Amino acid sequence: MSKDGRFAIVRGGGDLATGIIYRLWRSGFRVLSLETCTPLVVRRTVSAASAVFNGSVVIDGMPAKKISSTDDVFAGGDVSVLIDPESDSIKKLRPDLHVDAIMAKRNTGTTIDIAPLVIGIGPGFTAKVDVHYVVETKRGHYLGRLISEGGAIPNTGIPGMDMGYTTERLLRAPAE
């Protein structure tokens, strides 16, 4: 935990996670983003996960730097990005806030007792069960809604319409 008691760990460093990281950083939190060794990120120019590939990245004035161990988390004012796919550093560092923003559309192991405040982004989390709050990610009227009881709208498998397109906007791998 940071000396000033404002330390957050965000699982994920994609574009939505980076929006959360940015807001926390601007609010004075020290932030650690946990990523995999090959992040599945599409919008790399606006994603803290780019630090995994490039060593560092600056997004709207926010510097994010890849670190090699939890010992380097508080070096400088940068957002730290650590390759920790199993999220082992959460128990070691004991953040004040934990945000699961990996957008897996399911809970991949986040529990309500992992930090004093735990937030899950999108479907797959249930407020008051495995997280304290859930943030709605489905486009439309409820986007960004903070849910204090229950869960987000279930994943439909069809992205929201943008300029008349839905499934046509999906990127699909040509092979496994």
C-alpha positions as CSV (number, residue, x, y, z in Angstrom):
1,M,0.0,0.0,0.0
2,S,1.2,3.5,-0.7
3,K,2.3,5.8,2.1
4,D,-0.6,8.2,1.4
5,G,-3.2,5.4,1.3
6,R,-4.2,6.0,-2.3
7,F,-3.0,3.0,-4.2
8,A,-5.0,1.2,-6.9
9,I,-4.3,-1.9,-8.9
10,V,-6.2,-2.2,-12.2
11,R,-6.2,-5.6,-13.9
12,G,-5.9,-4.8,-17.6
13,G,-4.4,-2.0,-19.6
14,G,-6.7,-1.8,-22.7
15,D,-8.5,1.3,-23.7
16,L,-11.3,1.1,-21.2
17,A,-9.0,0.1,-18.4
18,T,-6.7,3.0,-19.4
19,G,-9.6,5.4,-19.1
20,I,-10.1,4.2,-15.5
21,I,-6.3,4.3,-14.8
22,Y,-6.2,7.9,-16.2
23,R,-9.0,9.1,-13.9
24,L,-7.4,7.5,-10.9
25,W,-4.0,8.9,-11.7
26,R,-5.5,12.4,-12.2
27,S,-7.2,12.0,-8.8
28,G,-3.8,11.4,-7.1
29,F,-3.8,7.6,-6.9
30,R,-0.6,5.7,-7.5
31,V,-1.7,3.1,-10.0
32,L,-0.4,-0.3,-11.0
33,S,-1.8,-1.9,-14.1
34,L,-1.5,-5.7,-14.4
35,E,-1.1,-7.2,-17.9
36,T,-0.1,-10.4,-19.7
37,C,3.1,-10.8,-21.6
38,T,1.2,-10.3,-24.9
39,P,-1.8,-8.0,-24.2
40,L,-4.9,-8.5,-26.3
41,V,-5.3,-4.8,-27.0
42,V,-6.7,-3.2,-30.2
43,R,-6.4,0.5,-29.5
44,R,-2.7,0.5,-28.6
45,T,-2.2,4.3,-28.9
46,V,-4.7,4.9,-26.0
47,S,-3.8,1.9,-23.9
48,A,-1.4,1.6,-21.0
49,A,-0.8,-2.0,-22.2
50,S,1.4,-0.4,-24.9
51,A,4.1,-0.1,-22.3
52,V,4.5,-3.9,-22.4
53,F,5.5,-3.7,-26.0
54,N,7.4,-0.3,-26.0
55,G,8.7,-0.1,-22.4
56,S,6.8,3.1,-21.8
57,V,3.9,5.2,-23.3
58,V,2.4,8.6,-22.6
59,I,-1.3,9.0,-23.0
60,D,-2.8,12.5,-22.7
61,G,0.1,13.5,-20.5
62,M,0.0,10.4,-18.3
63,P,3.3,8.5,-18.4
64,A,3.0,4.7,-18.1
65,K,6.1,2.6,-17.7
66,K,6.7,-1.2,-17.7
67,I,8.3,-2.4,-14.6
68,S,10.0,-5.7,-13.9
69,S,9.0,-6.3,-10.3
70,T,6.7,-5.0,-7.5
71,D,9.8,-3.4,-6.0
72,D,9.6,-0.8,-8.8
73,V,5.9,0.2,-8.3
74,F,6.5,3.5,-6.6
75,A,9.5,4.7,-8.7
76,G,8.5,8.1,-10.0
77,G,5.1,9.4,-10.7
78,D,4.5,7.1,-13.7
79,V,1.7,4.6,-13.8
80,S,3.4,1.3,-13.5
81,V,2.6,-1.6,-15.8
82,L,3.6,-5.1,-14.6
83,I,3.4,-8.4,-16.4
84,D,1.5,-10.4,-13.9
85,P,-1.2,-12.6,-15.6
86,E,-2.0,-14.5,-12.4
87,S,-2.4,-11.2,-10.4
88,D,0.0,-12.5,-7.7
89,S,1.1,-9.0,-6.8
90,I,-2.4,-8.0,-5.5
91,K,-2.0,-10.0,-2.3
92,K,1.6,-8.8,-1.8
93,L,0.9,-5.1,-2.4
94,R,-2.6,-4.9,-0.7
95,P,-4.1,-2.0,-2.7
96,D,-6.8,0.3,-1.3
97,L,-8.7,-0.2,-4.6
98,H,-8.8,-3.1,-7.0
99,V,-10.5,-2.7,-10.4
100,D,-10.9,-5.8,-12.7
101,A,-11.1,-4.2,-16.1
102,I,-9.8,-7.1,-18.3
103,M,-13.2,-7.3,-20.1
104,A,-13.3,-11.1,-20.2
105,K,-17.1,-10.9,-19.9
106,R,-16.8,-13.2,-16.9
107,N,-15.1,-13.2,-13.6
108,T,-11.7,-14.8,-13.8
109,G,-10.9,-14.9,-10.1
110,T,-11.6,-11.5,-8.6
111,T,-13.0,-11.7,-5.0
112,I,-14.7,-9.1,-2.9
113,D,-12.0,-9.5,-0.1
114,I,-9.0,-8.8,-2.3
115,A,-9.0,-5.1,-1.3
116,P,-11.1,-2.7,0.8
117,L,-12.9,-1.6,-2.4
118,V,-13.3,-3.9,-5.4
119,I,-14.9,-2.9,-8.7
120,G,-15.7,-5.2,-11.7
121,I,-16.1,-3.7,-15.2
122,G,-18.8,-5.2,-17.4
123,P,-20.7,-8.5,-17.3
124,G,-19.6,-11.4,-15.2
125,F,-19.5,-9.7,-11.8
126,T,-22.1,-9.4,-9.1
127,A,-22.1,-6.5,-6.7
128,K,-22.2,-7.5,-3.0
129,V,-21.1,-11.1,-4.0
130,D,-17.7,-11.0,-5.8
131,V,-17.2,-7.2,-6.0
132,H,-18.5,-4.2,-4.2
133,Y,-19.6,-2.4,-7.4
134,V,-20.1,-3.2,-11.0
135,V,-19.8,-0.7,-13.9
136,E,-22.0,-1.2,-16.9
137,T,-20.2,-1.4,-20.2
138,K,-23.0,-2.1,-22.7
139,R,-23.6,0.9,-25.0
140,G,-26.8,2.8,-24.5
141,H,-28.7,4.5,-21.8
142,Y,-27.0,2.6,-18.9
143,L,-23.3,2.8,-20.1
144,G,-21.1,3.8,-17.1
145,R,-23.8,3.2,-14.5
146,L,-22.4,2.2,-11.1
147,I,-24.3,-0.9,-10.0
148,S,-24.4,-1.5,-6.2
149,E,-26.6,-4.6,-6.3
150,G,-26.7,-7.3,-8.9
151,G,-24.7,-7.3,-12.2
152,A,-24.2,-5.7,-15.5
153,I,-26.4,-6.5,-18.6
154,P,-25.3,-10.0,-19.8
155,N,-23.0,-10.2,-22.8
156,T,-25.1,-10.6,-26.0
157,G,-22.1,-11.4,-28.2
158,I,-23.2,-8.6,-30.5
159,P,-21.3,-5.3,-30.2
160,G,-23.3,-2.0,-30.0
161,M,-24.2,-0.4,-33.3
162,D,-21.7,2.2,-34.6
163,M,-22.4,4.0,-37.9
164,G,-24.8,1.3,-38.8
165,Y,-22.5,-1.7,-38.1
166,T,-22.4,-4.2,-35.3
167,T,-20.8,-7.6,-35.9
168,E,-19.0,-6.3,-39.0
169,R,-16.8,-4.2,-36.6
170,L,-15.4,-7.3,-34.8
171,L,-11.8,-8.3,-35.4
172,R,-11.5,-12.0,-35.8
173,A,-8.3,-14.0,-35.9
174,P,-7.9,-16.0,-39.1
175,A,-6.4,-18.9,-37.2
176,E,-6.0,-20.1,-33.6
